[in-house]
Amino acid sequence: MWVDTHEDLESLLKQEISAQIAKPQTDRVVIFQMLATFYIKYVQIFRSMEVLYDQIVHPQKRRVIHHVLEGIMGRILELKNEMVKLEFSEFHYCDDILQDLKLTP
């Protein structure tokens, strides 16, 4: 479970870095969809990491996972803040992105 979650986090970080290096987008819809996709993926990783933290008994590993969880929570808050600034709204509808990722709302 740790390996899968770690690989998901690494691939997401690579996607995020490549998106930042790419040519800046000016279309608000495209930017919002990109941010919402990252937000949803980070929430998925957070949930699996939380289960992992709950199930592990090694104190050293728990400390490391706790640190990673704090970092993921911080990034989720940053993405949410960027989405609020972009859309001027606290509520976002990500139904189309959830369908693209084949997730249930």
Secondary structure, DSSP 8 states (H G I E B T S, - for coil): -HHHHHHHHHHHHHHHHHHHHS-----HHHHHHHHHHHHHHHHHHHHHHHHHHHH---HHHHHHHHHHHHHHHHHHHHHHHHHHHHHT-S----HHHHHHTT---
